[in-house]
Amino acid sequence: MAHLDRIPTENPPPTSTAWMNPARTIAIIAVVTIHSLGTVVEENFAGMGPDWWLANAIDSACRWSVPVFIMISGALALDPDRGGKPRKFLSKRVWRIGIPLVFWTVVYVLFRRFYLQPDDETWNPGIAILTGSPFVQLYFLYVLAGLTLLTPFFRLLSVHGSRRLQWGTGLIFLGIGMADQWVSMIFDVGEANIATRFLPMAGFYILGWVLRDVVLSVRGAVLAWASLIVAIAGTAVWAGLGPGEKPWMFPYEYLAPGVVLASMSAYLLLHFHMRSGFGLLHRFYPYSFGVFLLHPLLLYPLRNAMGLPTTVPGVLLHAVIMPIAYAIVCAAITWLAVKIPGFRAVFGEGGPRNRHPRPSADESRPRAGNSPPSAKNSRPSTPTTPAEAAFAPPDHDRSRPVDVDLDREDTAPGREPNSVD
């Protein structure tokens, strides 16, 4: 607790959140890579050949992606200036998360039952839904749904809590999540379900806000890179050589020590390196939610047709070329689907829109300086969404009046403060 006493009570100056757009593009590619290599890592372990070690290393290097999505969600959703009544906030989230959650749960339950496991009578779709993880990637929507319900209350922390209180709360939640992961996996005690799956991730959600405006110095970036590399290497070695059933799956978990360290480092490094430029990634990121939702429908049939790789070139194909190809195809499908009124809602673009014009570029920038005394911990207003799904859907008709809360521009340019360690 002595370290918390050294933390200033005031939040750092506000920074641009535009770096989160290319960060999400990179992160969604990493997520697809994890799913592309997951079966390879699990099934090619016996020989412990170079193909497995390469797949293991790449998988370990991508594990930061899901926690970073959660952190970006918290960074935007917990902004005090997002404000508003909880009822209004939650009603909008029904459109942005609730409808996609229900629709894609049905899609993937049918996909799993009739394509992946048509003869498996032991698999119960109802029980799978009650676990909060009916398919490989859908648990993320269940996590975000739970965090969304608590967001109006978590936001009180950023509005009224000091910097120290925010740090302390985030670290306590993170520690509880890590302990829960350790106990449940190592000792087989308890298991996450539809009502609790989001709780272990709450620490990432809060710390995303706490770290949002921290900009590393060059020396800090070097240390963060060193931490990231050490964390990735530690995860890969632990998975391959650690005790337990091989490969030992615990090191890959998002609340395992190595992945937590890698996630914090990656979050800060993405902010440090992506404060300007990366125009192509900015253009791609609005379709990242569609990539997230759709990619297994391409990945599993193609991987089944191609077979699992058993060579280094094969692993590289599934780790580099195929994830990019899946992402491009899914982004194109999303671009087309959201133009069709009946499909917009299932991609998170449904819901009512207010007839208010988009703010001008000058109005969208954060105000320089600290917040006024009446709200010492609040941040300047930006046209950001609460990012409850960590993905922002595209606004295809820029001339159309939109509700700025649901608009694609959930991140905005602004003043960068002097770098800090």
Buried (B, 14 or more C-beta within 10 A) or exposed (E): EEEEEEBEEEBBBBBBBBBBBBBBBBBBBBBBBBBBBBBBBBEBBEEBEEBBBBBBBBBBBBBBBBBBBBBBBBBBBBBBBBBEEEEEBBEBBBBBBBBBBEBBBEBBBEBBBEEBEEEEEEEEBEEBBEBBBBBBBBBBBBBBBBBBBEBBEBBEBBBEBBBBBBBBBBBEBBEBBBEBBBEBBEEEEEEBBBEBBBBBBBBBBBBBBBBBBBBBEEEBBEBBBEBBEBBBBBBBBBBBEBEEEEBBBBBBBBBBBBBBBBBBBBBBBBBBBBBEEBEEBBBBBBBBBBBBBBBBBBBBEBBEEEEBBEEBEBBBBBBBEBBEBBBEBBBEBBBEBBEEEEBBBBBBBBBEBEEEEBBEEEEBBBBEEBBEEEEBBBBBBBBBBBBBBBBBBBBEEEEEEBBBBBBBBBBBBBBBBEBEE
